[in-house]
C-alpha cells in the first residue's frame, strides 16, 4: 500500500513531529496562562473596579420567559466575557513575545565589527621618480 507508506513517511518527518510537539506544549502553555489570568491577574483587577467579575458582565437584551411551562433563556450580550478573552489574549501574546525575545537574544551572535579599511597603497615607482624630478627642478629655480 503506497498510500500508507507515503503517509507514514509524511507523519514521521521531523517538521511534522516538531509541529505536533509544539501544539501539545502550546496547549499546555495556554492552560497555564489562562489560569494565570483567571486566578491571579483578574481577581485584583476586579477588586479594583468594585468587585466585578468580568465574565459576569452582560446586557440583558430580552429577559427570560416562561411560555406554556417552557422556560426560554434570556438573550444577553456578554461583553464581560469578551473583555476576559481580550485580557487572556494580550497576556498570552505578551508572554510569547517575551519568550521569543529571550530566545532571539540568546541566539544573537555578536556582530563582527567591520575590518578597518586597508591603508592606501604607497606611491608607485613612477610617482616617486616624478616627485624627485619635481624637487630637483624646484632647487634649480
Order of alpha helices (4+ residues) and beta strands (2+ residues): alpha-alpha-alpha-beta-beta-beta-beta-alpha-alpha
